[in-house]
């Protein structure tokens, strides 16, 4: 329920022309990652990067945790490599 409301607010924000910042994206990545949707978490990350928003350590940690929870270690290693480059 909370995840759906959070995503609706995110979509409404974008639709109304408000640009999400790194904190907004990180919060969304964390929420969908905790819900087990690693694909959406990665897509949000890619959207953030396309918007030229630099991820923080918290962003990478949220993404790594999402990959780890989903037992997608190849993706986790790819994220890790990107984080340290």
N, C-alpha and C positions, 0 to 999 in steps of 0.2 A: 504493500500500500504506500509506504513512504517513498520507495524508489519510483513508483509511477508518478506520484505528485511532483517529485523532484525533477523527473524527466519532462513532465508537462510544463513546469516552470521554465526549464531550460529552453524548450522549444518555443514557448511564448516569448521569452526574452529575445531569442534570435529572430523570431518573426516580427517583433516590434522594433527591430533594428538596433537593439542593444548588443554590443559585442561582449561575449564572455571573455573573462581574463583567465590567467593561469589558475587562480583559486577556484573559479567556477568549473573549469575543465577537470581539475584534480578531484574536486568533490564528486563530480559525475563519474569519473573513472573509478574512484574508490567505491562508490555505491553500486555501480553495475558489476564491478569485479567481485564485491562481496556477495552479490546475488548470483554469481556464477556465470555471468555473461562476458566471457573473456573476449569474444569477437567484437562486441559493442565497445568494450573498454579500449581495445586496440584501434577501432575505428574512430572513437573520440580522440584518442591520442594523435592519430593521423590528421584529423580535422584541425586539431590544435596546432600542429606543426605547419599545416598548409596556411593557417592564419598567421604564421610567423610569431607564434607565442612560444617562448622558451620554457621547457619543462623544468621543474625544480626537483630536488632530491625527493620530496614528498610525492611528486607525480610519478617518478620512476619507481619508488617503493610501492605505491598503490598498484601500478601496472605489473610489477614483479610478483606481488602477492596474488593478483588475479590469475596470472599464468600459473603460479605455483598451486593455488587451490584447484585449478582445472587440470592439474597434472600435465601441463603443456610445457615441459622443460626446454624443448627446442626454442619455443617462443620466448621463454624466460631468459635463456642465454642470449638470444638476439637482442632483447631489451637491455640486458646487462651490458653487452658489448657497446651498444649505442650510448648508454649512460656514461661509460668510462672513456668514450672517444672524444 
